[in-house]
Amino acid sequence: MNNECCNNKKTVRSEDEKKIINNRLNRIEGQVKGIKNMVLDDRYCNDILIQLSAIESSIKSLSMHILENHLYSCITDSIEKKDTEVIDELMSLFKRFNK
C-alpha cells in the first residue's frame, strides 16, 4: 500500500504491488486461453463451466485485493484531507460490487 496515492484520480502503486496485480492478471489471461482451447477441442460443457467459475473467483479475488488497497491508501488519504466526496465514490463502488 502506498501513502502517495490518488492524486488527480490516479493511483501510484509500488513496483511490488504492480507485480502482484500483473501476475494475477497473467494467471487469469492463461485461464481464459485455456477455455478457448477447451471450446476448440469440443470439451464437455460442464468442464468449461467449472473453469469459467474459477475465472470468476480469480477476478473477484483480484478485485477485493485492489479494493482493500484502495481503502487503506486512497480512501484513508482523502478522509484525512477532509475530502468527504470520496464516500460517495466508495458507496458507488460497493453498489457495483453487490450486483
PLY file of the C-alpha trace (Angstrom):
ply
format ascii 1.0
element vertex 99
property float x
property float y
property float z
element edge 98
property int vertex1
property int vertex2
end_header
0.00 0.00 0.00
1.20 3.43 -0.85
0.61 6.68 1.01
1.38 8.81 -2.08
-1.75 7.78 -3.92
-4.74 9.10 -5.74
-3.53 12.45 -6.95
-5.81 13.67 -9.74
-7.67 10.34 -9.80
-4.51 8.38 -10.44
-3.18 5.74 -8.05
0.56 5.46 -7.67
1.43 1.83 -6.92
4.72 0.39 -5.80
6.60 -1.87 -8.20
5.86 -4.82 -5.88
2.13 -4.08 -6.00
2.19 -3.75 -9.79
3.99 -7.10 -9.98
1.38 -8.79 -7.75
-1.50 -7.43 -9.81
0.18 -8.20 -13.12
0.96 -11.79 -12.07
-2.67 -12.35 -11.12
-3.87 -10.84 -14.41
-1.47 -13.10 -16.32
-2.91 -16.10 -14.49
-6.46 -15.02 -15.40
-5.39 -14.48 -19.01
-3.99 -18.02 -19.05
-7.25 -19.38 -17.70
-9.18 -17.61 -20.48
-6.83 -19.00 -23.13
-7.34 -22.44 -21.62
-11.10 -22.12 -22.00
-10.70 -21.02 -25.62
-8.75 -24.22 -26.25
-11.37 -26.27 -24.43
-14.05 -24.87 -26.77
-11.92 -25.58 -29.83
-11.36 -29.13 -28.55
-15.12 -29.64 -28.06
-14.73 -30.25 -24.34
-17.78 -31.08 -22.27
-19.88 -28.04 -21.26
-19.64 -28.91 -17.57
-15.83 -28.79 -17.69
-15.90 -25.37 -19.38
-18.42 -24.03 -16.87
-16.22 -25.16 -13.98
-13.28 -23.30 -15.50
-15.42 -20.19 -16.04
-16.36 -20.32 -12.38
-12.67 -20.48 -11.47
-12.00 -17.36 -13.57
-14.87 -15.56 -11.89
-13.39 -16.40 -8.48
-9.96 -15.20 -9.59
-11.37 -11.88 -10.80
-13.36 -11.37 -7.61
-10.27 -12.11 -5.53
-8.20 -9.60 -7.50
-10.99 -7.02 -7.21
-11.05 -7.45 -3.45
-7.27 -7.09 -3.28
-7.41 -3.81 -5.21
-10.39 -2.60 -3.17
-8.59 -3.33 0.08
-5.54 -1.37 -1.05
-7.84 1.44 -2.20
-9.44 1.62 1.23
-6.14 1.67 3.11
-4.48 4.17 0.81
-6.65 6.40 -1.38
-9.76 6.49 0.81
-7.78 6.97 4.02
-5.72 9.71 2.40
-8.84 11.53 1.16
-10.59 11.34 4.52
-7.50 12.67 6.28
-7.65 15.63 3.87
-11.34 16.13 4.79
-12.47 15.13 1.29
-15.83 13.57 2.08
-16.81 13.26 -1.61
-14.76 10.09 -1.59
-17.51 8.48 0.50
-19.93 8.86 -2.43
-17.34 7.26 -4.69
-16.92 4.41 -2.24
-20.68 3.86 -1.95
-20.90 3.68 -5.73
-18.16 1.04 -5.73
-19.98 -1.05 -3.12
-23.18 -0.88 -5.16
-21.32 -2.15 -8.22
-19.78 -4.99 -6.23
-23.19 -6.12 -5.00
-24.76 -6.52 -8.46
0 1
1 2
2 3
3 4
4 5
5 6
6 7
7 8
8 9
9 10
10 11
11 12
12 13
13 14
14 15
15 16
16 17
17 18
18 19
19 20
20 21
21 22
22 23
23 24
24 25
25 26
26 27
27 28
28 29
29 30
30 31
31 32
32 33
33 34
34 35
35 36
36 37
37 38
38 39
39 40
40 41
41 42
42 43
43 44
44 45
45 46
46 47
47 48
48 49
49 50
50 51
51 52
52 53
53 54
54 55
55 56
56 57
57 58
58 59
59 60
60 61
61 62
62 63
63 64
64 65
65 66
66 67
67 68
68 69
69 70
70 71
71 72
72 73
73 74
74 75
75 76
76 77
77 78
78 79
79 80
80 81
81 82
82 83
83 84
84 85
85 86
86 87
87 88
88 89
89 90
90 91
91 92
92 93
93 94
94 95
95 96
96 97
97 98
